[in-house]
Amino acid sequence: MEGGDHSAGGSDESPSEAEFPSGREEGLTNDEQMSPDWLEDMEDSDSLAVERLLSPMSRAEVPGPGCSPAWALALYGRECFSGEVIKYAVNLGQHTGSPCLDVKTQELQQQLWIETRNLKKTRIFYQKLMQQERKNKGSDNKLMLSKLKSQLEELRSKVVFLDSVKKHLEILSVDQWGLEVSLLPSLASCGPSSLDFQSSEDPSVLSFSTSKGKSTLQVGSPLGLMAYLYARDAAVEGYIQQFLYTYRFLCTPEQLLQFITDKFITAARQGPDMSGDAEKIFHRSLDLFQFWITDCRQVDFAPKSSLVDKFESFLNTEVLPVDSRGEALLAALHTPAYTTWSQRSESVLSLLSLQEEDDSVCLHSSTEDLGRKWRFSRVVEPSAALSKDKAFSIATALPMPCYGSMVDDLSTACLHSEERIPFSQNESSAQHVTQQLTLLQQEIFQGCHPVHFLNSRIQGVRDKVSSPNKNVSQHVPPAEGGGLPVCEDPSSDSFLPQLLSYADSVANWISAEIVLCDSAKTQLALLTKFLLIGKHCYESRNFATAMQVLRGLENVIVRQLPAWKHLSTKVFEILEELRAVQVFLKSDDMCLMGGEHTKRKPTLPSAHILAMHVQQQEIGAFTLTTGAYKWTKLRSIAKVVSQVHAFQDAVYPYSPDRDLQAYLRRRIARLATSDIHLLAADNDANFRQSSERQTRRIQNTLRRVKATFQ
């Protein structure tokens, strides 16, 4: 990337042209990816994909976190599905004379079954032929492999296309149970005991604007916006997903649950003879429950919470007796939120909480108290008298005074020997380190949710990235004129502060490793390596680690090191490229979503920059003087945060190096909050030597040489 290619104007192009397979949607990109190990992994993952594609289409199906088209609907609305997908869905079942949704679904399932079976057979044959080619080099299988590869990519494209049609039909099946917009004011105002619908227009409940014959929702009261969930086109417009991302600005989860359950109970009480509108409310309520659990289980339905208890009681008493979908909803409610990354929580804790430190690395407790040194406590084996929770609590990772009696107690500490090896002595290539840092960053990012980026200012996220005293909590007032969510207190387990804390740790680790180098030559080599890591990161769309590298290199102490003067011009230009990438990321809140949205490349955004984009959208009042909420503002916020699920949809195909990852984790933990000033002060390589000092060193060397010959 050239530094000048991306100015602050907000280009739609990303600063990378690197290609990656997006999940299972893109074909094989090169033969190097077709290693036997990779093929075995692909066989397992594709088998799961085939099973999912072959399963009967049901609205009770529960996709994983961030599974499209939820984020795509929130981001693109009606443009989520291409014209080809819509046209194909319209033509399904035409030969029957009555192409209803059930007929279309059945025909599509048959086509999916045939194409996925052909894909599996072709893939297995390709794998066997590839292995034979590797064993018998020089065979005549290359031409056949080339043809099979093209056929494999074509079959993959067909399956992906048919799966998109399947998702489109699912959305249409939801929209068929929608009400006319003119009935929504009555739905919003009617009580829990009756459904008395009258066609009306009430701007105090819902207000629309019309442009080019198209009506668009502008503002609405809390009840009006909840009632719009029952509108006919609410699903295909992306309104349901947008509302689920942002409803916390106007009501609590308990209030939303009460609203939907009241409408469902009122409709269900009419029995089998319920009217057409009551039947629509009945089915749409179940669809809303499914969307809600699928998209927000992680943030709204914590295990053993009062909301889960209330919801579970409702499903058992009101839904199960009248509809079998209650069983699927109950199962979804108790499904773990992280079924695709079961070890995420343990890994995150090890990345964020492990603070092992040796005697040589110290830090100050605050900028005002520089006379007292503090050290990290080492991780020790828990004694039999202490419970495991107490022995490995967060408190053990916090800085504590290093008194003499405590030093004696730490004599039994067990540290990994390789942990003491500086990163400058690690022989792994820059590209390999980049891949492992990317996997570590991805593992943490996969655990966050779009809601975590809302109202980040009250969580202490500010525009200027700084390193405040981490031991002192600071109250940050909301932005002037900004509206706050109904739940103003940030969740204690909110993931955004943890994500930002990890970013700070990596940046500080990079700075510390550089100033710890014992010679100018080693320092020059490490600067070059980190710059190459930063370049590999942004070229592979790992903007999170790329910005961490930039922060580490632009530390005020690191930038004054004499080694910078000895960098080659070509290597130094990488620093300018990283700065240009930073400008590009800050230029537009949708800068990473350019291009064809049906084929997403693996991407890791900078959490801090994304949070600042959301804060920009949150500036200003959320309501009018009448108390109605600006839906246009909430919709803009929903589109920005929906990118989180979009980025989680495509993962990097790198193979993990467990040993290197473990080493990086420990080094980052050791140097996460170390004082760069103190580390640099103890190393002569960090200072320019005066000519007088250099002359004295030369004279001393000459004296020693002469002494050897006397």
C-alpha distance (Angstrom), angle and dihedral (degrees) to the residues before:
residue distance angle dihedral
M1 . . .
E2 3.74 . .
G3 3.75 114.8 .
G4 3.77 94.1 -131.2
D5 3.76 96.3 51.4
H6 3.78 94.2 84.8
S7 3.74 118.0 48.0
A8 3.78 129.4 172.0
G9 3.77 90.2 -86.4
G10 3.80 93.4 97.3
S11 3.78 106.9 -112.4
D12 3.79 117.9 -159.9
E13 3.77 91.6 -135.7
S14 3.76 121.5 89.3
P15 3.81 119.0 -128.9
S16 3.77 90.6 -113.5
E17 3.74 136.4 72.8
A18 3.79 95.5 -176.0
E19 3.79 113.2 131.3
F20 3.77 123.5 -140.3
P21 3.79 131.1 174.0
S22 3.79 107.1 -103.9
G23 3.77 104.7 -136.1
R24 3.80 104.3 -67.3
E25 3.77 96.6 -36.1
E26 3.78 100.3 92.0
G27 3.74 129.4 60.2
L28 3.76 127.7 -113.0
T29 3.76 110.5 -66.8
N30 3.79 102.0 -161.5
D31 3.75 143.0 -4.1
E32 3.78 92.7 -108.4
Q33 3.78 89.3 70.1
M34 3.79 90.4 57.8
S35 3.78 96.4 77.2
P36 3.82 116.2 145.0
D37 3.82 91.6 -108.2
W38 3.76 91.7 48.5
L39 3.79 90.9 47.3
E40 3.78 90.7 52.8
D41 3.79 91.0 51.3
M42 3.78 90.3 46.5
E43 3.79 90.1 51.3
D44 3.79 91.5 55.5
S45 3.80 95.5 43.7
D46 3.78 94.3 45.0
S47 3.78 90.7 48.8
L48 3.79 87.9 58.3
A49 3.78 89.6 47.9
V50 3.79 91.2 51.2
E51 3.79 91.3 50.2
R52 3.79 90.4 50.3
L53 3.79 93.0 47.8
L54 3.80 92.3 47.2
S55 3.78 94.6 49.3
P56 3.82 116.5 104.1
M57 3.78 113.3 -91.3
S58 3.76 109.7 -107.9
R59 3.76 134.1 164.7
A60 3.79 86.6 -136.1
E61 3.79 91.3 65.2
V62 3.79 110.8 119.8
P63 3.80 114.4 -148.5
G64 3.77 121.7 -163.7
P65 3.79 125.3 -90.6
G66 3.77 112.9 -63.3
C67 3.79 92.8 9.1
S68 3.80 112.2 160.9
P69 2.95 142.9 -91.2
A70 3.83 88.8 44.9
W71 3.81 95.2 71.6
A72 3.81 91.7 35.8
L73 3.80 91.4 54.5
A74 3.80 91.0 48.7
L75 3.79 91.0 49.1
Y76 3.81 103.8 36.9
G77 3.81 104.7 19.6
R78 3.80 112.0 -169.3
E79 3.80 90.0 1.0
C80 3.80 90.6 64.4
F81 3.81 90.9 96.3
S82 3.79 121.3 51.2
G83 3.77 123.1 -122.6
E84 3.80 89.8 -108.8
V85 3.81 91.4 57.2
I86 3.81 92.5 48.6
K87 3.81 92.6 46.5
Y88 3.81 91.8 48.7
A89 3.81 90.7 51.0
V90 3.81 90.9 50.4
N91 3.82 92.0 52.3
L92 3.80 94.2 49.7
G93 3.80 113.7 109.6
Q94 3.80 95.1 7.6
H95 3.80 91.0 131.6
T96 3.81 90.6 64.7
G97 3.79 94.5 61.5
S98 3.83 91.2 -131.2
P99 3.81 106.9 62.6
C100 3.80 99.7 -174.5
L101 3.80 121.3 164.9
D102 3.81 93.3 -97.5
V103 3.81 91.7 54.7
K104 3.80 91.9 46.3
T105 3.80 90.6 49.1
Q106 3.79 93.6 50.4
E107 3.80 93.1 49.4
L108 3.80 91.9 47.3
Q109 3.80 91.6 50.5
Q110 3.79 90.4 55.1
Q111 3.80 91.4 51.2
L112 3.79 91.5 47.5
W113 3.79 91.4 50.8
I114 3.81 92.4 52.0
E115 3.80 95.8 45.4
T116 3.81 95.2 45.1
R117 3.80 90.7 49.3
N118 3.82 90.2 51.5
L119 3.80 90.0 46.9
K120 3.79 92.4 52.8
K121 3.81 93.8 48.2
T122 3.80 92.8 47.4
R123 3.79 92.1 47.5
I124 3.81 93.5 51.1
F125 3.80 91.3 48.7
Y126 3.81 90.8 48.2
Q127 3.80 91.5 51.5
K128 3.80 93.1 50.7
L129 3.78 92.0 47.4
M130 3.80 91.0 48.6
Q131 3.80 91.7 52.5
Q132 3.80 91.0 49.4
E133 3.79 89.8 50.8
R134 3.80 91.1 53.9
K135 3.80 92.8 48.3
N136 3.80 95.0 45.3
K137 3.78 105.7 38.6
G138 3.76 114.4 -163.4
S139 3.80 95.0 32.5
D140 3.79 122.7 141.5
N141 3.81 94.9 -110.9
K142 3.80 97.3 100.3
L143 3.80 94.8 88.7
M144 3.79 91.5 47.2
L145 3.81 90.5 47.7
S146 3.79 91.2 52.6
K147 3.80 91.7 51.7
L148 3.80 92.5 45.4
K149 3.78 91.3 49.6
S150 3.80 91.2 54.2
Q151 3.79 90.2 46.7
L152 3.80 90.9 48.4
E153 3.79 92.2 52.4
E154 3.79 90.7 47.7
L155 3.80 91.9 51.5
R156 3.79 91.0 47.5
S157 3.80 90.1 52.3
K158 3.80 90.5 50.9
V159 3.79 92.9 51.2
V160 3.81 92.0 47.3
F161 3.80 90.5 48.8
L162 3.81 93.1 49.4
D163 3.79 89.9 47.2
S164 3.82 88.7 54.8
V165 3.80 89.0 52.0
K166 3.80 88.2 50.5
K167 3.81 91.1 53.7
H168 3.79 90.3 47.6
L169 3.80 90.7 54.0
E170 3.80 89.5 49.7
I171 3.80 90.2 55.7
L172 3.81 90.6 47.6
S173 3.80 89.4 51.8
V174 3.81 88.4 56.4
D175 3.80 94.3 46.3
Q176 3.81 92.8 52.8
W177 3.82 87.9 71.8
G178 3.81 94.4 56.3
L179 3.81 129.9 117.9
E180 3.77 129.3 -128.8
V181 3.80 112.2 -94.5
S182 3.81 91.2 -121.0
L183 3.83 89.7 64.8
L184 3.81 95.5 53.1
P185 3.85 97.4 84.1
S186 3.81 88.1 57.2
L187 3.81 90.5 47.4
A188 3.80 90.6 51.7
S189 3.80 94.3 50.6
C190 3.81 102.1 37.8
G191 3.78 117.0 103.3
P192 3.81 128.2 -121.2
S193 3.80 92.9 -94.9
S194 3.81 103.3 57.5
L195 3.79 144.3 28.1
D196 3.78 104.3 -145.4
F197 3.81 104.4 168.4
Q198 3.77 123.3 -166.3
S199 3.77 125.7 169.6
S200 3.80 108.8 -116.4
E201 3.79 146.0 138.9
D202 3.79 117.4 -126.9
P203 3.84 114.4 172.4
S204 3.80 89.9 -167.9
V205 3.82 88.7 64.5
L206 3.81 101.7 34.5
S207 3.78 127.9 -0.1
F208 3.80 124.8 -168.7
S209 3.78 137.7 -170.6
T210 3.78 123.7 -147.4
S211 3.79 124.0 -142.7
K212 3.80 125.3 168.3
G213 3.77 90.1 -11.4
K214 3.81 92.7 -54.5
S215 3.80 121.0 117.9
T216 3.82 117.0 -143.8
L217 3.80 127.6 -170.9
Q218 3.81 111.7 -116.7
V219 3.81 110.7 167.5
G220 3.77 137.6 -2.9
S221 3.77 144.5 169.1
P222 3.82 117.2 -103.4
L223 3.81 90.6 -101.6
G224 3.79 90.8 44.7
L225 3.80 93.2 52.4
M226 3.80 90.3 48.1
A227 3.81 89.8 49.1
Y228 3.82 90.4 52.5
L229 3.81 87.2 67.1
Y230 3.82 84.0 77.5
A231 3.82 94.4 53.8
R232 3.80 117.3 122.9
D233 3.81 96.6 -116.0
A234 3.81 97.7 32.1
A235 3.82 93.1 112.1
V236 3.80 100.0 44.8
E237 3.82 91.1 44.7
G238 3.80 89.6 55.4
Y239 3.80 91.3 -120.4
I240 3.81 94.5 129.8
Q241 3.80 93.2 55.3
Q242 3.81 92.7 42.3
F243 3.80 90.6 50.6
L244 3.81 93.0 49.3
Y245 3.81 90.1 53.1
T246 3.82 94.7 50.2
Y247 3.82 110.2 21.9
R248 3.83 90.6 104.9
F249 3.81 87.9 77.5
L250 3.82 90.6 67.2
C251 3.81 108.5 24.1
T252 3.79 143.5 7.6
P253 3.82 125.1 -104.7
E254 3.81 88.3 -109.6
Q255 3.82 91.4 55.5
L256 3.80 92.1 48.7
L257 3.80 91.7 48.8
Q258 3.80 90.7 49.1
F259 3.82 91.9 51.0
I260 3.81 94.9 51.4
T261 3.81 95.1 41.6
D262 3.81 91.3 50.6
K263 3.81 91.1 53.6
F264 3.80 92.4 46.3
I265 3.81 94.5 48.7
T266 3.81 92.5 47.7
A267 3.82 91.5 51.1
A268 3.82 94.6 43.1
R269 3.82 92.6 53.0
Q270 3.80 89.8 67.8
G271 3.80 87.5 70.8
P272 3.81 126.0 -155.6
D273 3.80 90.5 -26.9
M274 3.80 94.3 61.2
S275 3.79 115.8 146.8
G276 3.79 123.9 -108.0
D277 3.80 94.0 -98.6
A278 3.81 92.3 45.2
E279 3.80 90.0 51.3
K280 3.79 90.1 52.0
I281 3.80 91.1 51.5
F282 3.81 89.9 47.8
H283 3.81 94.5 54.6
R284 3.81 96.6 35.9
S285 3.82 90.0 54.0
L286 3.81 90.1 56.3
D287 3.80 90.1 47.7
L288 3.81 90.4 51.0
F289 3.78 90.8 51.7
Q290 3.80 89.5 51.9
F291 3.81 93.3 49.1
W292 3.79 91.2 46.7
I293 3.80 95.6 50.4
T294 3.79 92.9 43.5
D295 3.81 97.1 48.3
C296 3.81 102.1 32.4
R297 3.79 107.8 25.1
Q298 3.79 89.9 113.6
V299 3.82 95.8 56.3
D300 3.81 105.7 26.3
F301 3.80 106.5 32.2
A302 3.77 106.1 52.1
P303 3.82 112.3 173.1
K304 3.81 114.8 -90.7
S305 3.81 92.5 7.4
S306 3.80 121.1 143.5
L307 3.81 89.9 -113.9
V308 3.80 91.6 55.9
D309 3.80 91.3 47.2
K310 3.79 91.6 50.9
F311 3.80 92.8 45.2
E312 3.80 92.7 47.4
S313 3.80 91.2 50.3
F314 3.81 90.2 50.9
L315 3.81 92.5 50.3
N316 3.80 92.5 49.6
T317 3.79 96.9 46.0
E318 3.81 103.9 32.4
V319 3.82 110.7 21.2
L320 3.81 107.1 34.9
P321 3.84 94.8 55.8
V322 3.83 91.7 55.5
D323 3.83 107.4 27.5
S324 3.80 134.2 29.3
R325 3.80 91.5 -142.4
G326 3.77 87.5 80.6
E327 3.81 89.1 78.4
A328 3.80 91.9 54.8
L329 3.80 91.0 47.8
L330 3.80 91.3 50.5
A331 3.79 90.7 49.8
A332 3.80 91.1 48.6
L333 3.80 91.3 48.2
H334 3.81 91.2 58.6
T335 3.81 97.2 39.5
P336 3.83 111.3 114.3
A337 3.79 111.5 -105.1
Y338 3.82 93.2 -130.9
T339 3.77 105.7 49.8
T340 3.81 92.5 142.2
W341 3.80 97.6 51.2
S342 3.80 105.4 31.9
Q343 3.78 95.1 169.1
R344 3.81 95.2 50.1
S345 3.79 97.5 106.3
E346 3.80 94.7 49.8
S347 3.79 91.1 46.3
V348 3.79 93.0 48.9
L349 3.78 91.7 50.4
S350 3.78 90.6 51.0
L351 3.80 90.5 49.9
L352 3.77 97.2 45.0
S353 3.79 105.0 30.7
L354 3.78 106.5 34.9
Q355 3.79 103.7 101.9
E356 3.79 106.7 167.4
E357 3.77 115.5 163.8
D358 3.77 138.0 174.7
D359 3.77 127.4 -136.4
S360 3.79 95.7 -94.1
V361 3.81 98.4 62.2
C362 3.80 116.1 75.9
L363 3.78 137.5 163.0
H364 3.77 138.7 -167.7
S365 3.77 122.0 -107.8
S366 3.79 92.3 -135.8
T367 3.78 142.1 -11.6
E368 3.80 90.4 -106.0
D369 3.81 95.5 53.6
L370 3.80 105.7 52.5
G371 3.76 95.9 147.3
R372 3.77 97.3 71.5
K373 3.79 120.5 70.5
W374 3.77 122.7 -144.9
R375 3.77 129.3 -164.6
F376 3.77 136.2 -167.5
S377 3.76 117.7 -106.8
R378 3.76 113.9 -118.5
V379 3.77 120.8 -120.1
V380 3.79 106.7 -103.5
E381 3.76 133.0 -174.3
P382 3.83 109.9 -86.6
S383 3.75 114.7 -110.7
A384 3.76 121.1 -123.2
A385 3.79 91.3 -112.2
L386 3.80 93.3 58.8
S387 3.76 125.9 72.3
K388 3.78 118.3 -121.7
D389 3.80 91.8 -113.8
K390 3.79 92.4 56.2
A391 3.78 94.2 44.0
F392 3.79 93.6 54.3
S393 3.79 102.6 33.9
I394 3.78 126.3 138.2
A395 3.80 88.4 -104.5
T396 3.80 90.8 69.6
A397 3.79 88.9 62.6
L398 3.81 95.6 53.9
P399 3.81 123.3 95.6
M400 3.78 114.3 -95.3
P401 3.82 134.4 -179.2
C402 3.79 112.3 -81.9
Y403 3.80 102.2 -132.9
G404 3.78 122.5 174.7
S405 3.80 94.6 -112.6
M406 3.78 90.2 55.1
V407 3.80 92.0 51.9
D408 3.78 88.8 59.9
D409 3.80 90.5 51.0
L410 3.79 90.5 53.2
S411 3.79 93.8 59.3
T412 3.80 89.9 96.4
A413 3.80 93.5 55.2
C414 3.77 115.3 131.9
L415 3.81 114.9 -143.6
H416 3.77 128.7 175.8
S417 3.78 109.9 -108.1
E418 3.80 93.9 -140.4
E419 3.79 89.4 53.5
R420 3.80 89.0 72.8
I421 3.81 91.6 56.8
P422 3.83 108.2 102.4
F423 3.77 117.0 -122.6
S424 3.81 88.5 -118.7
Q425 3.82 87.6 71.0
N426 3.80 94.3 50.0
E427 3.80 110.1 110.4
S428 3.81 98.2 -156.2
S429 3.79 114.3 122.3
A430 3.79 120.9 -108.3
Q431 3.79 91.3 -113.4
H432 3.80 93.1 51.4
V433 3.81 91.9 48.6
T434 3.81 88.6 48.5
Q435 3.79 91.3 55.2
Q436 3.80 93.4 49.9
L437 3.82 93.3 46.1
T438 3.80 87.1 49.7
L439 3.80 91.7 53.6
L440 3.81 90.9 48.6
Q441 3.80 91.1 49.7
Q442 3.79 91.6 45.6
E443 3.79 91.5 51.3
I444 3.80 90.7 57.9
F445 3.80 96.1 40.1
Q446 3.81 92.5 53.0
G447 3.79 88.6 65.3
C448 3.80 97.8 59.5
H449 3.80 127.2 89.5
P450 3.83 130.7 -148.7
V451 3.81 89.6 -112.0
H452 3.81 89.6 62.5
F453 3.82 89.1 69.8
L454 3.81 94.2 56.8
N455 3.80 120.4 103.6
S456 3.79 91.0 1.2
R457 3.80 93.6 158.4
I458 3.79 92.3 72.8
Q459 3.82 87.2 52.8
G460 3.80 89.5 60.9
V461 3.81 100.0 -98.8
R462 3.79 108.1 146.7
D463 3.78 135.7 179.9
K464 3.80 95.1 -110.2
V465 3.78 114.3 65.7
S466 3.77 105.6 -137.0
S467 3.76 139.9 154.6
P468 3.80 105.6 -117.0
N469 3.76 123.9 177.6
K470 3.79 101.0 -70.5
N471 3.80 92.8 -158.9
V472 3.81 94.3 64.1
S473 3.79 119.9 69.5
Q474 3.77 114.6 -142.0
H475 3.79 127.4 -158.6
V476 3.77 111.2 -132.0
P477 3.81 115.6 -159.4
P478 3.80 118.2 -135.6
A479 3.76 120.2 -98.8
E480 3.78 114.0 -83.4
G481 3.77 110.7 -91.3
G482 3.78 91.9 7.0
G483 3.76 121.8 134.3
L484 3.78 120.6 -130.4
P485 3.77 127.6 -142.4
V486 3.78 117.4 -103.0
C487 3.80 87.8 -109.4
E488 3.80 95.7 59.3
D489 3.79 97.9 171.6
P490 3.79 109.2 86.1
S491 3.75 113.7 -124.0
S492 3.78 113.4 -98.1
D493 3.79 90.3 -131.5
S494 3.80 95.7 45.2
F495 3.75 107.5 150.0
L496 3.79 99.9 -146.1
P497 3.84 96.1 75.1
Q498 3.80 88.7 49.9
L499 3.79 91.2 49.4
L500 3.80 91.2 50.3
S501 3.80 91.4 44.8
Y502 3.79 90.3 55.7
A503 3.81 90.1 49.6
D504 3.82 89.7 52.5
S505 3.80 90.0 49.0
V506 3.81 93.6 53.0
A507 3.81 92.5 46.9
N508 3.81 91.8 49.5
W509 3.82 90.8 46.0
I510 3.80 90.6 55.2
S511 3.81 92.1 50.3
A512 3.80 92.0 46.5
E513 3.80 94.8 49.2
I514 3.81 90.5 53.0
V515 3.80 96.8 50.1
L516 3.82 90.8 44.6
C517 3.82 91.9 63.9
D518 3.80 110.4 119.1
S519 3.81 96.8 -144.8
A520 3.78 140.2 30.3
K521 3.81 90.5 -117.7
T522 3.80 92.5 54.7
Q523 3.78 90.2 45.4
L524 3.79 91.5 52.6
A525 3.80 91.5 50.5
L526 3.81 92.0 49.1
L527 3.81 93.1 48.2
T528 3.79 88.4 52.8
K529 3.80 91.5 48.3
F530 3.80 94.0 50.8
L531 3.80 91.3 47.5
L532 3.80 89.6 52.5
I533 3.81 89.6 48.3
G534 3.80 89.3 53.2
K535 3.80 90.8 49.8
H536 3.81 93.0 49.3
C537 3.81 89.1 48.4
Y538 3.78 98.0 55.5
E539 3.80 92.0 40.2
S540 3.81 88.6 56.5
R541 3.85 90.6 44.5
N542 3.79 94.1 -110.2
F543 3.78 92.1 137.8
A544 3.80 92.6 161.1
T545 3.80 95.2 66.1
A546 3.81 91.5 35.5
M547 3.80 90.2 60.3
Q548 3.80 90.6 44.9
V549 3.80 89.1 54.9
L550 3.80 90.2 48.9
R551 3.81 91.7 51.0
G552 3.78 91.5 48.3
L553 3.80 92.5 50.5
E554 3.80 93.7 45.3
N555 3.77 93.8 54.5
V556 3.80 106.8 133.7
I557 3.81 92.1 -119.0
V558 3.81 95.3 44.8
R559 3.81 92.8 50.1
Q560 3.83 90.2 58.0
L561 3.80 94.8 55.8
P562 3.81 114.7 119.8
A563 3.82 91.1 -133.6
W564 3.81 90.6 79.4
K565 3.82 90.1 71.1
H566 3.79 90.7 61.0
L567 3.81 96.7 52.3
S568 3.78 115.6 112.8
T569 3.79 116.6 -110.5
K570 3.79 91.7 -115.5
V571 3.80 93.0 54.4
F572 3.81 93.5 43.3
E573 3.81 89.4 54.8
I574 3.80 87.9 66.5
L575 3.80 88.3 69.2
E576 3.80 89.4 56.4
E577 3.79 89.5 48.3
L578 3.80 90.8 53.5
R579 3.80 89.8 50.9
A580 3.81 89.6 50.1
V581 3.80 89.6 51.5
Q582 3.80 89.1 52.4
V583 3.81 90.5 52.7
F584 3.80 89.2 48.1
L585 3.82 92.6 51.8
K586 3.80 92.1 48.9
S587 3.79 94.1 45.9
D588 3.80 99.3 75.4
D589 3.80 134.6 10.0
M590 3.82 90.2 -137.6
C591 3.81 98.4 41.7
L592 3.82 93.2 116.5
M593 3.80 94.7 50.7
G594 3.81 97.0 67.3
G595 3.77 121.2 123.7
E596 3.78 130.8 33.1
H597 3.79 107.8 -13.4
T598 3.80 94.3 -158.3
K599 3.82 91.2 69.5
R600 3.75 109.4 47.7
K601 3.79 120.0 -173.2
P602 3.80 120.2 -142.1
T603 3.80 106.5 -85.8
L604 3.79 134.9 175.3
P605 3.82 112.0 -166.5
S606 3.77 126.4 -153.9
A607 3.80 102.6 -97.9
H608 3.80 93.5 -151.3
I609 3.80 94.9 50.3
L610 3.81 91.5 46.1
A611 3.81 90.5 49.5
M612 3.80 90.0 51.6
H613 3.81 90.7 51.9
V614 3.81 89.0 53.4
Q615 3.80 90.3 48.2
Q616 3.80 89.3 54.2
Q617 3.80 89.2 55.4
E618 3.81 90.7 48.2
I619 3.82 94.5 55.1
G620 3.79 112.3 109.9
A621 3.78 135.3 30.5
F622 3.79 120.1 -42.9
T623 3.80 94.8 -156.9
L624 3.78 140.3 51.5
T625 3.79 123.4 -126.9
T626 3.81 87.5 -93.7
G627 3.80 91.1 60.7
A628 3.80 93.7 -110.2
Y629 3.80 116.2 138.0
K630 3.80 123.2 -120.6
W631 3.78 102.8 -118.7
T632 3.81 91.3 -174.0
K633 3.81 88.3 63.2
L634 3.80 93.7 46.4
R635 3.80 90.6 47.1
S636 3.81 91.5 53.4
I637 3.81 90.6 51.2
A638 3.81 91.0 48.4
K639 3.80 91.8 52.8
V640 3.80 92.3 52.4
V641 3.81 96.1 48.0
S642 3.82 92.7 43.0
Q643 3.80 86.4 73.6
V644 3.80 87.9 76.8
H645 3.80 91.7 68.3
A646 3.80 90.2 40.7
F647 3.80 91.6 56.9
Q648 3.80 91.2 45.7
D649 3.80 91.0 55.4
A650 3.82 94.4 73.0
V651 3.80 120.1 50.0
Y652 3.78 132.7 -165.9
P653 3.83 115.7 -100.8
Y654 3.81 95.8 -143.4
S655 3.79 119.8 135.2
P656 3.82 111.4 -120.5
D657 3.80 119.5 -117.6
R658 3.80 100.3 -153.0
D659 3.80 95.4 -169.6
L660 3.79 94.3 51.2
Q661 3.79 91.8 43.5
A662 3.80 91.0 52.0
Y663 3.81 90.5 49.3
L664 3.82 91.9 49.1
R665 3.80 91.8 47.8
R666 3.79 91.8 53.4
R667 3.80 94.9 45.0
I668 3.80 91.4 48.9
A669 3.80 90.6 48.1
R670 3.82 92.7 48.7
L671 3.80 95.0 50.5
A672 3.82 100.2 29.1
T673 3.81 96.8 111.1
S674 3.79 102.4 12.6
D675 3.79 118.0 138.4
I676 3.81 107.8 -105.6
H677 3.82 91.7 -161.9
L678 3.80 92.3 58.5
L679 3.79 94.0 44.3
A680 3.79 92.2 49.8
A681 3.81 93.5 46.9
D682 3.81 91.9 62.0
N683 3.81 95.3 54.5
D684 3.82 124.3 75.4
A685 3.81 91.3 -160.4
N686 3.81 88.5 72.4
F687 3.80 94.8 63.6
R688 3.78 134.7 67.9
Q689 3.76 110.4 -116.8
S690 3.80 116.9 -133.0
S691 3.80 120.1 -121.2
E692 3.82 90.3 -114.4
R693 3.79 91.2 55.0
Q694 3.80 91.7 47.0
T695 3.84 90.3 50.0
R696 3.79 90.7 51.0
R697 3.81 91.0 50.7
I698 3.82 90.9 51.1
Q699 3.80 91.5 49.7
N700 3.80 91.5 49.9
T701 3.79 89.9 50.5
L702 3.83 91.5 50.9
R703 3.80 90.8 50.5
R704 3.80 91.0 53.2
V705 3.81 91.1 48.8
K706 3.82 92.1 50.3
A707 3.79 90.9 48.2
T708 3.79 91.0 58.2
F709 3.84 91.2 59.3
Q710 3.80 97.1 46.5
